[in-house]
Amino acid sequence: MPREISIFGVLAPSLLLVFLLAVVIHIGVDWLCGHFGIYKHVWHRSLFRLCLLVCIFGALALVIY
């Protein structure tokens, strides 16, 4: 996989695109957690959301690299 991807002549690191994909997935998973009431069982909602984003990003980065 290339380290940099050209987007309209601008070189962007490939991990930036992976991060943007992780944010989109995180929005969907966050909506599902709120819809099914999972946040009622979580001690600190903001910390849980941050950890969820980091886990999704890490999993995508490991799969691609």
PDB file of N, CA, C and O in Angstrom:
ATOM      1  N   MET A   1       0.842  -1.173   0.000  1.00  0.00           N
ATOM      2  CA  MET A   1       0.000   0.000   0.000  1.00  0.00           C
ATOM      3  C   MET A   1       0.888   1.238   0.000  1.00  0.00           C
ATOM      4  O   MET A   1       1.875   1.282   0.735  1.00  0.00           O
ATOM      5  N   PRO A   2       0.562   2.238  -0.805  1.00  0.00           N
ATOM      6  CA  PRO A   2       1.385   3.447  -0.830  1.00  0.00           C
ATOM      7  C   PRO A   2       1.280   4.227   0.479  1.00  0.00           C
ATOM      8  O   PRO A   2       0.242   4.238   1.140  1.00  0.00           O
ATOM      9  N   ARG A   3       2.370   4.867   0.825  1.00  0.00           N
ATOM     10  CA  ARG A   3       2.383   5.654   2.060  1.00  0.00           C
ATOM     11  C   ARG A   3       1.626   6.967   1.898  1.00  0.00           C
ATOM     12  O   ARG A   3       1.058   7.482   2.861  1.00  0.00           O
ATOM     13  N   GLU A   4       1.618   7.515   0.668  1.00  0.00           N
ATOM     14  CA  GLU A   4       0.910   8.757   0.407  1.00  0.00           C
ATOM     15  C   GLU A   4       0.012   8.575  -0.806  1.00  0.00           C
ATOM     16  O   GLU A   4       0.372   7.897  -1.768  1.00  0.00           O
ATOM     17  N   ILE A   5      -1.155   9.188  -0.743  1.00  0.00           N
ATOM     18  CA  ILE A   5      -2.122   9.090  -1.826  1.00  0.00           C
ATOM     19  C   ILE A   5      -2.368  10.497  -2.354  1.00  0.00           C
ATOM     20  O   ILE A   5      -2.560  11.430  -1.575  1.00  0.00           O
ATOM     21  N   SER A   6      -2.364  10.651  -3.676  1.00  0.00           N
ATOM     22  CA  SER A   6      -2.589  11.944  -4.293  1.00  0.00           C
ATOM     23  C   SER A   6      -4.089  12.174  -4.461  1.00  0.00           C
ATOM     24  O   SER A   6      -4.772  11.414  -5.147  1.00  0.00           O
ATOM     25  N   ILE A   7      -4.587  13.225  -3.829  1.00  0.00           N
ATOM     26  CA  ILE A   7      -5.993  13.615  -3.942  1.00  0.00           C
ATOM     27  C   ILE A   7      -6.028  15.011  -4.539  1.00  0.00           C
ATOM     28  O   ILE A   7      -5.734  15.993  -3.857  1.00  0.00           O
ATOM     29  N   PHE A   8      -6.390  15.097  -5.817  1.00  0.00           N
ATOM     30  CA  PHE A   8      -6.426  16.368  -6.546  1.00  0.00           C
ATOM     31  C   PHE A   8      -5.087  17.092  -6.477  1.00  0.00           C
ATOM     32  O   PHE A   8      -5.043  18.315  -6.349  1.00  0.00           O
ATOM     33  N   GLY A   9      -4.016  16.349  -6.560  1.00  0.00           N
ATOM     34  CA  GLY A   9      -2.680  16.924  -6.561  1.00  0.00           C
ATOM     35  C   GLY A   9      -2.096  17.177  -5.185  1.00  0.00           C
ATOM     36  O   GLY A   9      -0.960  17.639  -5.075  1.00  0.00           O
ATOM     37  N   VAL A  10      -2.842  16.888  -4.142  1.00  0.00           N
ATOM     38  CA  VAL A  10      -2.361  17.087  -2.775  1.00  0.00           C
ATOM     39  C   VAL A  10      -2.034  15.719  -2.201  1.00  0.00           C
ATOM     40  O   VAL A  10      -2.869  14.815  -2.222  1.00  0.00           O
ATOM     41  N   LEU A  11      -0.824  15.570  -1.689  1.00  0.00           N
ATOM     42  CA  LEU A  11      -0.428  14.288  -1.101  1.00  0.00           C
ATOM     43  C   LEU A  11      -0.967  14.180   0.325  1.00  0.00           C
ATOM     44  O   LEU A  11      -0.691  15.021   1.180  1.00  0.00           O
ATOM     45  N   ALA A  12      -1.737  13.131   0.552  1.00  0.00           N
ATOM     46  CA  ALA A  12      -2.305  12.880   1.876  1.00  0.00           C
ATOM     47  C   ALA A  12      -1.793  11.542   2.377  1.00  0.00           C
ATOM     48  O   ALA A  12      -1.721  10.583   1.609  1.00  0.00           O
ATOM     49  N   PRO A  13      -1.437  11.462   3.653  1.00  0.00           N
ATOM     50  CA  PRO A  13      -1.004  10.172   4.184  1.00  0.00           C
ATOM     51  C   PRO A  13      -2.154   9.168   4.152  1.00  0.00           C
ATOM     52  O   PRO A  13      -3.313   9.530   4.354  1.00  0.00           O
ATOM     53  N   SER A  14      -1.828   7.930   3.902  1.00  0.00           N
ATOM     54  CA  SER A  14      -2.873   6.910   3.785  1.00  0.00           C
ATOM     55  C   SER A  14      -3.599   6.684   5.110  1.00  0.00           C
ATOM     56  O   SER A  14      -4.767   6.294   5.115  1.00  0.00           O
ATOM     57  N   LEU A  15      -2.927   6.921   6.221  1.00  0.00           N
ATOM     58  CA  LEU A  15      -3.601   6.762   7.510  1.00  0.00           C
ATOM     59  C   LEU A  15      -4.664   7.836   7.746  1.00  0.00           C
ATOM     60  O   LEU A  15      -5.581   7.631   8.541  1.00  0.00           O
ATOM     61  N   LEU A  16      -4.551   8.970   7.067  1.00  0.00           N
ATOM     62  CA  LEU A  16      -5.591   9.991   7.177  1.00  0.00           C
ATOM     63  C   LEU A  16      -6.902   9.463   6.593  1.00  0.00           C
ATOM     64  O   LEU A  16      -7.972   9.674   7.164  1.00  0.00           O
ATOM     65  N   LEU A  17      -6.814   8.788   5.475  1.00  0.00           N
ATOM     66  CA  LEU A  17      -8.017   8.207   4.879  1.00  0.00           C
ATOM     67  C   LEU A  17      -8.586   7.093   5.743  1.00  0.00           C
ATOM     68  O   LEU A  17      -9.804   6.941   5.842  1.00  0.00           O
ATOM     69  N   VAL A  18      -7.713   6.316   6.366  1.00  0.00           N
ATOM     70  CA  VAL A  18      -8.172   5.267   7.284  1.00  0.00           C
ATOM     71  C   VAL A  18      -8.870   5.897   8.488  1.00  0.00           C
ATOM     72  O   VAL A  18      -9.879   5.376   8.964  1.00  0.00           O
ATOM     73  N   PHE A  19      -8.341   7.009   8.979  1.00  0.00           N
ATOM     74  CA  PHE A  19      -8.959   7.700  10.114  1.00  0.00           C
ATOM     75  C   PHE A  19     -10.336   8.240   9.739  1.00  0.00           C
ATOM     76  O   PHE A  19     -11.274   8.140  10.530  1.00  0.00           O
ATOM     77  N   LEU A  20     -10.465   8.808   8.550  1.00  0.00           N
ATOM     78  CA  LEU A  20     -11.765   9.326   8.114  1.00  0.00           C
ATOM     79  C   LEU A  20     -12.787   8.198   7.983  1.00  0.00           C
ATOM     80  O   LEU A  20     -13.956   8.372   8.330  1.00  0.00           O
ATOM     81  N   LEU A  21     -12.351   7.055   7.488  1.00  0.00           N
ATOM     82  CA  LEU A  21     -13.230   5.891   7.423  1.00  0.00           C
ATOM     83  C   LEU A  21     -13.621   5.427   8.828  1.00  0.00           C
ATOM     84  O   LEU A  21     -14.766   5.038   9.058  1.00  0.00           O
ATOM     85  N   ALA A  22     -12.681   5.466   9.757  1.00  0.00           N
ATOM     86  CA  ALA A  22     -12.967   5.077  11.142  1.00  0.00           C
ATOM     87  C   ALA A  22     -13.978   6.029  11.780  1.00  0.00           C
ATOM     88  O   ALA A  22     -14.829   5.599  12.558  1.00  0.00           O
ATOM     89  N   VAL A  23     -13.889   7.303  11.457  1.00  0.00           N
ATOM     90  CA  VAL A  23     -14.846   8.276  12.008  1.00  0.00           C
ATOM     91  C   VAL A  23     -16.246   7.996  11.472  1.00  0.00           C
ATOM     92  O   VAL A  23     -17.222   8.076  12.219  1.00  0.00           O
ATOM     93  N   VAL A  24     -16.354   7.672  10.197  1.00  0.00           N
ATOM     94  CA  VAL A  24     -17.662   7.364   9.609  1.00  0.00           C
ATOM     95  C   VAL A  24     -18.252   6.102  10.254  1.00  0.00           C
ATOM     96  O   VAL A  24     -19.439   6.069  10.579  1.00  0.00           O
ATOM     97  N   ILE A  25     -17.440   5.088  10.435  1.00  0.00           N
ATOM     98  CA  ILE A  25     -17.909   3.863  11.097  1.00  0.00           C
ATOM     99  C   ILE A  25     -18.288   4.152  12.541  1.00  0.00           C
ATOM    100  O   ILE A  25     -19.273   3.620  13.051  1.00  0.00           O
ATOM    101  N   HIS A  26     -17.497   5.002  13.201  1.00  0.00           N
ATOM    102  CA  HIS A  26     -17.766   5.349  14.597  1.00  0.00           C
ATOM    103  C   HIS A  26     -19.109   6.058  14.740  1.00  0.00           C
ATOM    104  O   HIS A  26     -19.829   5.824  15.711  1.00  0.00           O
ATOM    105  N   ILE A  27     -19.450   6.908  13.799  1.00  0.00           N
ATOM    106  CA  ILE A  27     -20.741   7.599  13.866  1.00  0.00           C
ATOM    107  C   ILE A  27     -21.883   6.582  13.822  1.00  0.00           C
ATOM    108  O   ILE A  27     -22.859   6.707  14.562  1.00  0.00           O
ATOM    109  N   GLY A  28     -21.759   5.589  12.962  1.00  0.00           N
ATOM    110  CA  GLY A  28     -22.788   4.555  12.888  1.00  0.00           C
ATOM    111  C   GLY A  28     -22.868   3.710  14.143  1.00  0.00           C
ATOM    112  O   GLY A  28     -23.959   3.431  14.640  1.00  0.00           O
ATOM    113  N   VAL A  29     -21.722   3.302  14.657  1.00  0.00           N
ATOM    114  CA  VAL A  29     -21.701   2.480  15.876  1.00  0.00           C
ATOM    115  C   VAL A  29     -22.198   3.298  17.068  1.00  0.00           C
ATOM    116  O   VAL A  29     -22.886   2.765  17.939  1.00  0.00           O
ATOM    117  N   ASP A  30     -21.859   4.576  17.115  1.00  0.00           N
ATOM    118  CA  ASP A  30     -22.316   5.449  18.196  1.00  0.00           C
ATOM    119  C   ASP A  30     -23.836   5.585  18.160  1.00  0.00           C
ATOM    120  O   ASP A  30     -24.490   5.580  19.203  1.00  0.00           O
ATOM    121  N   TRP A  31     -24.391   5.705  16.968  1.00  0.00           N
ATOM    122  CA  TRP A  31     -25.848   5.794  16.846  1.00  0.00           C
ATOM    123  C   TRP A  31     -26.496   4.497  17.320  1.00  0.00           C
ATOM    124  O   TRP A  31     -27.508   4.524  18.020  1.00  0.00           O
ATOM    125  N   LEU A  32     -25.910   3.362  16.938  1.00  0.00           N
ATOM    126  CA  LEU A  32     -26.458   2.076  17.365  1.00  0.00           C
ATOM    127  C   LEU A  32     -26.388   1.911  18.884  1.00  0.00           C
ATOM    128  O   LEU A  32     -27.322   1.394  19.497  1.00  0.00           O
ATOM    129  N   CYS A  33     -25.293   2.346  19.485  1.00  0.00           N
ATOM    130  CA  CYS A  33     -25.163   2.250  20.950  1.00  0.00           C
ATOM    131  C   CYS A  33     -26.215   3.109  21.652  1.00  0.00           C
ATOM    132  O   CYS A  33     -26.787   2.700  22.663  1.00  0.00           O
ATOM    133  N   GLY A  34     -26.462   4.290  21.114  1.00  0.00           N
ATOM    134  CA  GLY A  34     -27.493   5.143  21.698  1.00  0.00           C
ATOM    135  C   GLY A  34     -28.891   4.601  21.467  1.00  0.00           C
ATOM    136  O   GLY A  34     -29.757   4.715  22.334  1.00  0.00           O
ATOM    137  N   HIS A  35     -29.112   4.020  20.311  1.00  0.00           N
ATOM    138  CA  HIS A  35     -30.435   3.505  19.963  1.00  0.00           C
ATOM    139  C   HIS A  35     -30.805   2.280  20.804  1.00  0.00           C
ATOM    140  O   HIS A  35     -31.958   2.136  21.211  1.00  0.00           O
ATOM    141  N   PHE A  36     -29.843   1.407  21.065  1.00  0.00           N
ATOM    142  CA  PHE A  36     -30.122   0.187  21.826  1.00  0.00           C
ATOM    143  C   PHE A  36     -29.885   0.343  23.329  1.00  0.00           C
ATOM    144  O   PHE A  36     -30.044  -0.627  24.070  1.00  0.00           O
ATOM    145  N   GLY A  37     -29.512   1.529  23.796  1.00  0.00           N
ATOM    146  CA  GLY A  37     -29.389   1.779  25.230  1.00  0.00           C
ATOM    147  C   GLY A  37     -28.141   1.219  25.871  1.00  0.00           C
ATOM    148  O   GLY A  37     -28.135   0.939  27.070  1.00  0.00           O
ATOM    149  N   ILE A  38     -27.092   1.051  25.106  1.00  0.00           N
ATOM    150  CA  ILE A  38     -25.848   0.522  25.664  1.00  0.00           C
ATOM    151  C   ILE A  38     -25.195   1.543  26.592  1.00  0.00           C
ATOM    152  O   ILE A  38     -24.492   1.169  27.531  1.00  0.00           O
ATOM    153  N   TYR A  39     -25.426   2.819  26.335  1.00  0.00           N
ATOM    154  CA  TYR A  39     -24.801   3.861  27.149  1.00  0.00           C
ATOM    155  C   TYR A  39     -25.320   3.891  28.585  1.00  0.00           C
ATOM    156  O   TYR A  39     -24.706   4.517  29.449  1.00  0.00           O
ATOM    157  N   LYS A  40     -26.432   3.229  28.847  1.00  0.00           N
ATOM    158  CA  LYS A  40     -26.942   3.146  30.225  1.00  0.00           C
ATOM    159  C   LYS A  40     -26.017   2.304  31.097  1.00  0.00           C
ATOM    160  O   LYS A  40     -25.977   2.483  32.314  1.00  0.00           O
ATOM    161  N   HIS A  41     -25.275   1.390  30.484  1.00  0.00           N
ATOM    162  CA  HIS A  41     -24.422   0.457  31.220  1.00  0.00           C
ATOM    163  C   HIS A  41     -22.960   0.885  31.244  1.00  0.00           C
ATOM    164  O   HIS A  41     -22.107   0.148  31.737  1.00  0.00           O
ATOM    165  N   VAL A  42     -22.666   2.065  30.719  1.00  0.00           N
ATOM    166  CA  VAL A  42     -21.286   2.545  30.615  1.00  0.00           C
ATOM    167  C   VAL A  42     -21.053   3.584  31.699  1.00  0.00           C
ATOM    168  O   VAL A  42     -21.899   4.446  31.936  1.00  0.00           O
ATOM    169  N   TRP A  43     -19.909   3.500  32.351  1.00  0.00           N
ATOM    170  CA  TRP A  43     -19.606   4.411  33.444  1.00  0.00           C
ATOM    171  C   TRP A  43     -19.358   5.829  32.956  1.00  0.00           C
ATOM    172  O   TRP A  43     -19.920   6.776  33.508  1.00  0.00           O
ATOM    173  N   HIS A  44     -18.533   5.994  31.938  1.00  0.00           N
ATOM    174  CA  HIS A  44     -18.161   7.321  31.437  1.00  0.00           C
ATOM    175  C   HIS A  44     -18.378   7.326  29.931  1.00  0.00           C
ATOM    176  O   HIS A  44     -17.592   6.749  29.178  1.00  0.00           O
ATOM    177  N   ARG A  45     -19.446   7.979  29.499  1.00  0.00           N
ATOM    178  CA  ARG A  45     -19.858   7.913  28.095  1.00  0.00           C
ATOM    179  C   ARG A  45     -18.806   8.487  27.145  1.00  0.00           C
ATOM    180  O   ARG A  45     -18.520   7.884  26.111  1.00  0.00           O
ATOM    181  N   SER A  46     -18.233   9.629  27.477  1.00  0.00           N
ATOM    182  CA  SER A  46     -17.248  10.247  26.586  1.00  0.00           C
ATOM    183  C   SER A  46     -15.992   9.405  26.461  1.00  0.00           C
ATOM    184  O   SER A  46     -15.438   9.278  25.370  1.00  0.00           O
ATOM    185  N   LEU A  47     -15.540   8.833  27.557  1.00  0.00           N
ATOM    186  CA  LEU A  47     -14.356   7.979  27.526  1.00  0.00           C
ATOM    187  C   LEU A  47     -14.630   6.711  26.715  1.00  0.00           C
ATOM    188  O   LEU A  47     -13.760   6.244  25.979  1.00  0.00           O
ATOM    189  N   PHE A  48     -15.823   6.162  26.848  1.00  0.00           N
ATOM    190  CA  PHE A  48     -16.202   4.981  26.071  1.00  0.00           C
ATOM    191  C   PHE A  48     -16.229   5.293  24.580  1.00  0.00           C
ATOM    192  O   PHE A  48     -15.772   4.486  23.770  1.00  0.00           O
ATOM    193  N   ARG A  49     -16.756   6.448  24.214  1.00  0.00           N
ATOM    194  CA  ARG A  49     -16.804   6.839  22.803  1.00  0.00           C
ATOM    195  C   ARG A  49     -15.400   7.032  22.243  1.00  0.00           C
ATOM    196  O   ARG A  49     -15.132   6.620  21.114  1.00  0.00           O
ATOM    197  N   LEU A  50     -14.505   7.642  22.999  1.00  0.00           N
ATOM    198  CA  LEU A  50     -13.132   7.828  22.550  1.00  0.00           C
ATOM    199  C   LEU A  50     -12.429   6.483  22.375  1.00  0.00           C
ATOM    200  O   LEU A  50     -11.745   6.261  21.376  1.00  0.00           O
ATOM    201  N   CYS A  51     -12.597   5.597  23.336  1.00  0.00           N
ATOM    202  CA  CYS A  51     -11.969   4.273  23.242  1.00  0.00           C
ATOM    203  C   CYS A  51     -12.526   3.478  22.073  1.00  0.00           C
ATOM    204  O   CYS A  51     -11.799   2.724  21.428  1.00  0.00           O
ATOM    205  N   LEU A  52     -13.798   3.643  21.803  1.00  0.00           N
ATOM    206  CA  LEU A  52     -14.408   2.967  20.660  1.00  0.00           C
ATOM    207  C   LEU A  52     -13.802   3.461  19.348  1.00  0.00           C
ATOM    208  O   LEU A  52     -13.530   2.662  18.453  1.00  0.00           O
ATOM    209  N   LEU A  53     -13.590   4.768  19.229  1.00  0.00           N
ATOM    210  CA  LEU A  53     -12.967   5.332  18.033  1.00  0.00           C
ATOM    211  C   LEU A  53     -11.533   4.834  17.874  1.00  0.00           C
ATOM    212  O   LEU A  53     -11.113   4.495  16.768  1.00  0.00           O
ATOM    213  N   VAL A  54     -10.794   4.789  18.957  1.00  0.00           N
ATOM    214  CA  VAL A  54      -9.404   4.317  18.901  1.00  0.00           C
ATOM    215  C   VAL A  54      -9.351   2.843  18.512  1.00  0.00           C
ATOM    216  O   VAL A  54      -8.485   2.440  17.736  1.00  0.00           O
ATOM    217  N   CYS A  55     -10.258   2.044  19.037  1.00  0.00           N
ATOM    218  CA  CYS A  55     -10.281   0.614  18.681  1.00  0.00           C
ATOM    219  C   CYS A  55     -10.648   0.400  17.222  1.00  0.00           C
ATOM    220  O   CYS A  55     -10.058  -0.452  16.557  1.00  0.00           O
ATOM    221  N   ILE A  56     -11.610   1.159  16.713  1.00  0.00           N
ATOM    222  CA  ILE A  56     -11.989   1.031  15.308  1.00  0.00           C
ATOM    223  C   ILE A  56     -10.832   1.453  14.411  1.00  0.00           C
ATOM    224  O   ILE A  56     -10.519   0.769  13.437  1.00  0.00           O
ATOM    225  N   PHE A  57     -10.198   2.576  14.734  1.00  0.00           N
ATOM    226  CA  PHE A  57      -9.061   3.057  13.935  1.00  0.00           C
ATOM    227  C   PHE A  57      -7.907   2.066  13.972  1.00  0.00           C
ATOM    228  O   PHE A  57      -7.296   1.781  12.942  1.00  0.00           O
ATOM    229  N   GLY A  58      -7.611   1.543  15.148  1.00  0.00           N
ATOM    230  CA  GLY A  58      -6.532   0.562  15.271  1.00  0.00           C
ATOM    231  C   GLY A  58      -6.808  -0.705  14.491  1.00  0.00           C
ATOM    232  O   GLY A  58      -5.907  -1.251  13.853  1.00  0.00           O
ATOM    233  N   ALA A  59      -8.039  -1.179  14.533  1.00  0.00           N
ATOM    234  CA  ALA A  59      -8.403  -2.391  13.806  1.00  0.00           C
ATOM    235  C   ALA A  59      -8.294  -2.178  12.290  1.00  0.00           C
ATOM    236  O   ALA A  59      -7.782  -3.038  11.573  1.00  0.00           O
ATOM    237  N   LEU A  60      -8.776  -1.035  11.812  1.00  0.00           N
ATOM    238  CA  LEU A  60      -8.663  -0.748  10.377  1.00  0.00           C
ATOM    239  C   LEU A  60      -7.218  -0.595   9.945  1.00  0.00           C
ATOM    240  O   LEU A  60      -6.833  -1.086   8.884  1.00  0.00           O
ATOM    241  N   ALA A  61      -6.418   0.076  10.751  1.00  0.00           N
ATOM    242  CA  ALA A  61      -4.998   0.266  10.401  1.00  0.00           C
ATOM    243  C   ALA A  61      -4.256  -1.071  10.381  1.00  0.00           C
ATOM    244  O   ALA A  61      -3.412  -1.296   9.513  1.00  0.00           O
ATOM    245  N   LEU A  62      -4.562  -1.955  11.326  1.00  0.00           N
ATOM    246  CA  LEU A  62      -3.917  -3.260  11.340  1.00  0.00           C
ATOM    247  C   LEU A  62      -4.338  -4.131  10.162  1.00  0.00           C
ATOM    248  O   LEU A  62      -3.530  -4.884   9.619  1.00  0.00           O
ATOM    249  N   VAL A  63      -5.590  -4.028   9.772  1.00  0.00           N
ATOM    250  CA  VAL A  63      -6.073  -4.817   8.640  1.00  0.00           C
ATOM    251  C   VAL A  63      -5.416  -4.339   7.344  1.00  0.00           C
ATOM    252  O   VAL A  63      -5.059  -5.155   6.495  1.00  0.00           O
ATOM    253  N   ILE A  64      -5.256  -3.036   7.188  1.00  0.00           N
ATOM    254  CA  ILE A  64      -4.700  -2.495   5.944  1.00  0.00           C
ATOM    255  C   ILE A  64      -3.184  -2.682   5.900  1.00  0.00           C
ATOM    256  O   ILE A  64      -2.640  -3.030   4.852  1.00  0.00           O
ATOM    257  N   TYR A  65      -2.500  -2.458   7.010  1.00  0.00           N
ATOM    258  CA  TYR A  65      -1.057  -2.585   7.013  1.00  0.00           C
ATOM    259  C   TYR A  65      -0.667  -3.983   7.438  1.00  0.00           C
ATOM    260  O   TYR A  65       0.521  -4.299   7.506  1.00  0.00           O
TER     261      TYR A  65
END
